[in-house]
């Protein structure tokens, strides 16, 4: 399993959407195990660990800041305090694992808002084909238990406080004990033992109950009485049903009378008056709009022929002016040509012929354009343009006036309808009588229906009681067989419990022997001091560690230095992870704690690069310092580096890629 990407949106101190690439592969061929994230205390390192746990396990997640909070309160606590309350808070964890010998990617998405609906988040699983496999969402808790069981998750997702607690205590803390029990398979055995106890208690109750069963005659008598009660109740139900139908008919008649005699309209009189006033106001508004049209160009619609004649005459005179201008220009050109011809060596006769041709040519060109009547409009270009605009505006005003007339007609018809409705309304005193009669009929129907429902429920209860009595009667002859079976189960369960106890003891010894060897090897590898410990044993009940030297003498834990204790604790967790058989990522928050320089060097050089195929380190500047990070870089152990920049003034954290403290 490999974590590929973590997306935080408005989660904790992380405002907006921030994406963290966790893929240890720089390319298809090169892979480095360590993802290093640096941040100061309170800057959001633990929040990242909580985000991974929350994405995987939801309400079951053992988050550091949850405490005794309910899941709903915890989700509210995780919402960034700077965002809009209706904005989404979202966590996405993309991971890859091998399924049926093929790499499969899943993106786990959990989203919620402030005060989430039903106190829960919304879970979605995005697969390789970018689809939401609903079936996987429904069984996600069972599915993730097969990949990374919650019971052993603390072996792979742990923090410095957990290591410190494990190092200081003689007996491992509860979270580690639970992980060990899950690793050794003791949880299944314990659950089986509890299930056996529950089964025995259930069978004991069944045996006790069988002794108190009534005899067959008593059951038959009770059943006969119940059947008689059922028949009587059934008759009452039928009578009440008919009564309800009669009263409903009377209610309908009262309602019809209320409607036909204007009762409903009288009740709505005020509303009708208001509607009428509204329509009158709308008509007045339309009329005012029509007055505005009449004050503008609309009166010109009375002389459409004069406007058309003026527009046509203006266009005709304008064209004549254009023709006259072009004719004058052409005559001037001909005069210049004749003047030039007189200067060159051409005979006067030829010049006269050319002059005659030019005059005839001009006359023939403009013969058709001669104006037969004298111009009388004498309008310029601007006046003609204004006339065109006036005619266009007049057309729009005529259309608008027609629309408003239609609206006015419709509004007047609506007012007439409202007035007719008001006129048909009953008088106030008649309306009161109609309303009281209708309410009385309705109350009678409600009371009758309530009585009918009560008796009907009693009938249903009797059906259930009779069915139960019949089952008792049919099962009575089988009680002796069940009684013997229950006694056999109770006797056999005690034997199974003894066998289960022996199985647990042997299973524990077998698994712990392998774990002891792994923890010892990991401790000596980290300590780089082979003469301190020769053998490590683990207590089968408390799971506490016992150390022995080369002579077989116990090495008290208090003789170890603080750094050696921490290395022993890390070796314990490392050994547990190895024995688990799960190839999973390791995430460590505040990994170095109070280690001195030599022990830090061993942990940096020996543990971090080898703890897993993917190691996520969340460190302050005093833990993995300049020397340690340079060592990891030189050994090509770091795939990616991030710096969690925390702004104390806004209490917001920003993830900066390709950057560390140094």
Buried (B, 14 or more C-beta within 10 A) or exposed (E): BBBBBBBBBBBBBBBEEBEBBBBBEEEEEEBBBBBBBBBBEEBBBBBBBBBBBBBBBBBBBBBBEBEEEEBBBBBBBBBBEEBEEEBBBBBBBBBBBEEEEEEEBBBBBBBBBBEBEEBBBBBBBBEEEEEBBEEBBEEBBEBBBEBBBBBBBBBBBBBBBBBBBBBEBEBBBEBBBBBBBBBBBBBEBEEBBEEBEEBBEEBBEBBEEEEEBEEEEEBBEBBEEBBEBBEEBBEBBEEBBEBBEEBBEBBEEBBEBBEEBBBBBBBBBEEBEEBBEBBBEBBEEBEEBBEEBEEEBBEBEEEEEEBEEBBEBBBBBBEBBEBBEEBEEBEEEBEEBEEEBEEEEEEEEEBEEBBEEBEEEBEEEBEEEEEEEEBEBEBEEEEBEEBEEEBEBBEEBBEBBEEBEEBBEBBEEBBEBBEEBBEEBBEEEBBEBBBEBBEEBBEBBEEBBEBBEEBBEBBEEBBEBBEEBBEBBEEBEEBEEBBEBBBEBBEEBEEBBEEBEEBBEEBBEEBBEEBBBBBBBBBBBBBEEEEBBBBBBBEEEEBBBBBBEEEEEEBEBEEBEBBBBBBBBBBBBBBBBBBBEBEBBBBBBBBBBBBEEEBBBBBBBBBBBBBBBBBBBBBBBEBBBEEBBEBBBEBEBBBBBBBBBBEEEEBBBBBEEEEBBE
